[in-house]
Amino acid sequence: MLIGVLGLQGDVAEHASALQKLHADVRIVKKASQVRGLRGLIIPGGESTTIGKLMVKYGLPEAIEEHKPAIYGTCAGTILLAKEIVGSEQFSLNLLDIAVERNAYGRQRESFEADISIPALGDKPFRGVFIRAPVIKRVGKNVEVLAEHEGRPVLVKQDKYLASTFHPELTGDIRIHEYFISMCQG
């Protein structure tokens, strides 16, 4: 199964490594032609405005619309999937019925880690790494909240779209990547 990792900015190598541990074929995606044949695409964290501008420049939104891979967005990737970005007119793919607020926990120094209960992954808590993380302010009626932290959604799913406000690729725990691969298969 071929899974892409958007290679414009962010934790590209870390996501690719997690996927390779799960025996997925990985393609680093930097241009529209590389979306063809993907079962899934991960949009990593980074700076969402920059990633969005580069996606538009390289024709990636049209390729995603044409080929319709499953998509998993982490942190900035969540922002880029959202239908609404609170207080911003920046680009998004407008695929996931959520409203997000960028950097809502604060600046870099307010970054933190926390154990998160994700029942879909089993009983063992998942260590969430939140770095200048967005906050999901609203979820649409068809969005499933898979995990919360302090009453706020931090892992959500709608159809073939998955989004987390934290960075699982920085933990060594590959259960969320495994979950995403199962979404791509189904």
Secondary structure, DSSP 8 states (H G I E B T S, - for coil): -EEEEE-SSSSHHHHHHHHHHTT-EEEEE-SGGGGTT-SEEEE-SS-HHHHHHHHHHTTHHHHHHHH--EEEEETHHHHHHEEEETT--------EEEEEETTTT-SGGG-EEEEE--GGG-SS-EEEEESS--EEEEE-TT-EEEEEETTEEEEEEETTEEEESS-GGGTS--HHHHHHHHHHH-
